Amino acid sequence: MTGYGRTEVGDAGSRFSLEIRSLNNRYLDIQVKIPRGLAVLESRVKKAVQNRFSRGRFDVTITRSTGLEGSGRLLVDEALAAHYVGILKDLKTRFGLSGDIDLSLVAGLPDLISRTEVREDPETLWLILSTGLAQALDELDRMRGEEGAHLAQDISARLDAVERSIQAIRSQSPVTVENARKRMTDVLSRLLLEQPDPVRLAQEIAVLAERTDVTEELTRLGCHMTQFRSMLDASAGEAVGRKLDFLLQEMGREVNTIASKAMDAQIALDVVNVKAELEKIREQTQNIE
């Protein structure tokens, strides 16, 4: 699900801005942009997100607005500077050169000014960052929760439509079986040149008619629907997205079996409607944690 969280933490010495965006994804994908000096904490940032979420793409951006990041400490090699100035003066006198030996000239000489990185305690920085990260994740989670509530309403409405189609199939199924029985009786009567054994004929017709009966598939489909609704209603605070995916796969298998067994135009139309709703539910389920 989509979401956004932002916060700022720290003090004048170490102040950080944290932004987290989440997008829909079947799997967990975490991308972190962090200042070079904090790269050692990147794995901890990813772990913090993993502990909260199991699905989605998360873009975490951490910037340092103030503090020591990128500055370090500048050092001047005074002995080398004196050596440079002495050589320049000697050259000027020896060869009668014009021009001043000024700051801009000396400052551009190599190795005169060097920089040392200021080493900071990563544990101290993590105490600051982890607080801000938790706040940003909380804000993002609230937004995802609001979207999840709307998704649940939409999926529930589509489940209602599926159940109406299932009920229509259930009502039509006995008629379909009886029609199949009559068709098979007529066909066998025309094909057989001699009077068939009534008992054997009844057995064959019963077997063939049973193959068009979708009662078992409808029962299993109803059970999957009940489980799906139960998980959807209890999904707050629990990752059920992959379980819902599995149930949708099983529901799809039952619907396909019904389509292959039922030789009835109305049932075929109802099956098409069920498949269309299940596909829309599948798309929405990809967004559920």
N, C-alpha and C positions, 0 to 999 in steps of 0.2 A: 504494500500500500504506500501511497505517497504521504510525505510528511516533511516538516521543517522545524528545526530547533536552533536557537542561537543564544549565546550568552557571552559575557566578558567576566574574567576573573583575574585576581592578582592585585598587585600594588604598583607603585611607581617603578620599583626595581624590576619586577617581572609581571607584566600585564599581557594577557592573552585574549584573543577573540576566537571563539569556536562556532562554527556553522556545520550543521549536519542536515543533509537532504537524503530522503529515501524515495526510491522509485520501485515500481512493480518488477518482480523477478521471481521465477520459480525457485531459484536457489539463493544462497547467501553470497553476496559479492560486496566486499568492503574495500573502498579506495580511500587512502589517507594522503593528504597533502600537509606536510609539516615542515617547519623551519629546519635547516640543515643541522643546527646545533641541538635539535631535539629528536633527531632520527632514532636515537637509542630507545625512545619511548613509543615508537610506532606500533610495535607488537602489542604493547599494553593497551593502546587505543583500540586496536582491532579486537582484542580479547574483551574489552568492556562492551563493545557493540555485540559481539557473539553471545555474551551472557544475557543480553536483553532480547535479541531477536534471532530468528532462525530462517527467515526468508526476506528477500528484497535486495536491491542494490543501495548501498549506503556510501555517500560521498562526504567524507569528513575533512574539513578545511580548518587548519589551526594557523593563526598568524600572531606574530609578536609585535605589538605596537610600540612598546618602549622597552627599555632595559639594555642589557649587554649584548643581545643577539646581533651578530654581524659587526660589532665594534672592536672588541678586544682592547689591547693596550699597545700604543705606539711608543717605540724606543728609538732614541737618536744615539748613534755611535759617535760620541764627541771626539774621540781620538782619531777616528777615520776622517771626520770633518776637518780637524786641524791639519791632518796630513794632506788632504785635498787642497785646502787653502794655501798651504805652504808651497805645494808644487805649482799651483796656478800663479802665485806671485813670482816664483822663480822663473817660470816660462815667460811671464810678461816682461820681467826685467831683462832676461837674457836675449830675447828676440825683439824687444822694443814694441810689444803688442799694445794696442789701444783697448779701451773698454774697462768696465768696472767688474770687480769680482763681488757680485751681490747675492742676495738670498735666493732669487729665482734660479741663478746658475748653480749654486751649491746644492739647492734642494733637489735638483734633477740628477745629481750624480748617483751612480748605482750603489746599493747596499748601505746608503747613509741612514735611511729610516727603515726600520723593520717593525713587524707587528706580531704580537704574541696573543694567542687566543686565551680568553678568560675561561677557565674550566669551572663548570657549575655542577653542583650535586644533583644528579638525576632524580634521586628520591625526593629531594625538596621540591623540585619542579613538578614531579608527578603528584604530590599532595595538592598542589595548586590546580594542575590540569584535570585531575580526576574529579575534583569538585565541580568544575565548570562542565566537564563532559557529562556528568550525571544530570546536571540541570538541563543541558541541551537535549539529552536523550529523553528526559521526562517530558519536555515540551513537544518533542517530535512524537512521542508515544501518545500524547493526548490527541494530537491531530490525526494520527493513524486510528485511534479508537473511534473518533467521530466518523471517519470514513468507513470504518468497519461496521458501525451501526447501520449506515445507509446501505452498505453491501448486503448485510444480513436481511434487511427489509426487502431488497430487490430479489435476492435468492429465494426468500420465503414465498414471495408472490409467484415466482416461476415454479416453485415446487407445487404450489396450489394448482397451477395450470397443468402440470404433469399428472397430478393425482386425478384431475377431472378427466383427462384423456385415458388414464388407466381404468377409471371406473366405467368409462364408455366401452373400452375393450372388454372389460369383465362382463358387462351386460350383453355384449354382442357375441361373446365366445360360445355360449351354449347353442345359439342359433347357427353359428358357423359350423360347429361340430355336427349338428343335425342335418344341415344342408350337405355337408360332406358325406355323411352316411347315405343320404338319399341318392346323391350323384354316383357314389360307388356302387350302390345296389343296382341302379339302372344300367350302369356300364357293364357290370358283371353279368347281369341278366341277358344283355344283348350279345355279349361275347361268347357265352357258354352255349354250345349247341345242344347239350343235353341238360336235363333238369339237374341242377346242382344239389349237393347234400345241404339241406337247410342249416344244419348245425355248423358244418364247416364254413359255409357261406357267412353265417352270423359271426363266427370267430374272426374270419379274415376282415370283414367289414369293421368289427370292433377294433382290431389292431390298427387298421388304416385310419379310422376315425380318431383313435387315441393320439395318433401322430399330429393331428391338427388341434389337439386340446392344449391350451396355453395356461391352464390353471396353475400348474406348479411354477411356471415362470412369473406369473402375476403375483403369486404368494411371495416368492423370493424378492421380487422387485419392491413389493410393499414393505418387506422387512428392511431392505436397504434404505428406502425412503424414511422409515421411522428412525433408523440409526443416524441418517444424515441430519435430520431435523434435531435430534437429540444433541449431536455434536455441535451443531450450529448454535443452538440455544446456550450451550455450556462452554462456548469458546472463549469467553472473557478470561484473559490471563493465562490461556492455555494454547499451545501451538497445535492446531488440528488441521492445518492446510493439507498436509500430505495424506492424512487419513481420509479427508473428504475427497481428495483426488482418487484414492483407491476405491472408495464407494462409488464414485461416478463411473469408474471403469467397469465395475461389476454391474451397475445399473445398465450401462451401455450394452454389455454382453447379453443380459436378459432381454432387452428391447430388440436386439438383433435376432435372437432366437424366436421371439414372438413374431417378428416380421417374416422369418423364413417358414414358420409352421402354419400361421393363419392364412388361409386362402380366402380372404374376404376384402373387398375394396374399402369398406368403411374402416375396418381395423388397420389396413395399410395406411389410410389417411391419418388415423389417430397416432400410429407409430411415427409417421413423419413429424407430426406436431411434437411428440415426446422428444424425438431426437433433436429437434430445433431448440427446444427449451433446455435440454441437458447440455447442449453445446454452449448456450449462453451462460448457463450456470458454471460450466467448466472454465469459461473465460474469467468470470468473476472470482471463482475459487482460487485462481492463480494469485490473486491479490491478498488472500487471507493467510495470516501467519501460520 
